Amino acid sequence: MAGAKGSKFMGRLWMALGALAGLGAVAMAALAAHGLAWLEPKALHMVESAVQMQGWHALALLATGIWAPRGGRWSDAAGFAFTAGIVLFCGSVYGLALKGVAAGGVAPAGGTLLMIGWALLGASAVRAR
């Protein structure tokens, strides 16, 4: 996927994944507000925190998609980090809060990927074409 054609494809990919992550965040927020009254307050707070992280990083993916044609490989690396971070961090927090399934170091690994995504997005701005 080298060149302008690849950059356009990757930009569309990050936009699509950002929209999907945003949709999921809104759905989980609605579930938390209206369907999770049975949860303990601590678990409900965990869901709300994961929803917030998912929503913010959905926006980060949208921004990455807009920036991708100028940001090149660095912005694409940020998109991969954001996507994997959302899945690992939010997914493991949702699993723990809703089903009591502890996934060891998955949440910290996902959180680290989210931070790396921001660093890579910043680096793509510094190194922009």
N, C-alpha and C positions, 0 to 999 in steps of 0.2 A: 504494500500500500504506500509506495513512495510517491512523493510529488503532491501536486495540488488536488488530484482526484482522491488520493488516500486521505489527505487532510480534511476534505469535505466529508468523506465517508465517516471518519472518526468523529468529526464535529457533530454529525447527525446521530451517531451512536451515543455519544455522551448526552446529547439533548434527549434522546429517547429513554436512556437509562435514568436520567434525572427526572423526567416526567413520570416514569414508572415508580421511582422511589418516592416522589411527591404524592402520587396517588396512594401508595401504600401507607405513607405517613398520615394522610388524611383519614384513610380507612381505619387505621389503628387508633387514631385520636377519637374517632366516632365510637369505636368499640370500647375504648377506655372510659369515655364519658357516659355511655348508655348501656353497656353490656357486661361490665366487669365489676359490678357492685359486690360480688361474692369474694373478690380478692381482698387479702389483708392490705392495710394501708401501705406497708413497705413495698409489697409487690406492685401495687397500683402506681406508686411513685416511680418504681423501676420502669414500668411500661411508659409512663409519661416522659421520663428522661430519654428513653430510647426513641420515642416518637420525635422529641425535640432534636436529637442528634440526626435522625433520619431526615427530618425536614430541612435542617440547615445544610446537610450534605447533598440533598436533592438539588438545592439551589446552587451548591458548589459545582455539581455536575452540569447544570444548565450553563453556568458561567464558563466552565471548561469547554463545553460544546461551542459556545460563541467564540471563545478565544482560540480554539484548536487550529484553525487555518494559519494563524500567526505564531502560535506557541510551539508548533512542531512536536517532536518526540517528547519533550519535557512535559507539555500539556497532556499528551496522550498517557504518559506514565502517571500523571496526576489523576487522570480519569480512571485508570485501572486501580490505583490505590484507593480512591474514593469509593469505587464500586465494591471492591473486596472488603474495604473497611466497613461499609454499611452492612453488607451481608454478614460478616463475622461479628462485628460489635453488636449491632441491633438485633440480629438473629439470635445470638447467644443470650442477650439480656431478655428478649421476649421469651425464649425457651425456659430460662430460669424463673422468670416472674409468673408465667402462665402454667407451666407444667412441672416446675421444680427440677428441671434437667440442668445440672451443672456441667459446663463444657470446659472445665479447667482454665487454661490460659487463652482461650479463644477470644474472649472479650478484650483483654489487654492487647492481644495481637491486632485485633480489629481497630481498636482505638489508636494504636501506634500507626497503623496504615492510614487512618484519617489524618493524623498529624503529618505524616510523610506526604500525603496528597497536597496539603497546604504548602509545604516546603517546595514540592516540585512545581506547583502552580506558580509560586513566587519566582522560582528559578526560571521558569519558562518566560516570565515577563522580563527578567533581566537579560535573558539570552535571545529575546525575540528577533525574528528576521526583519 
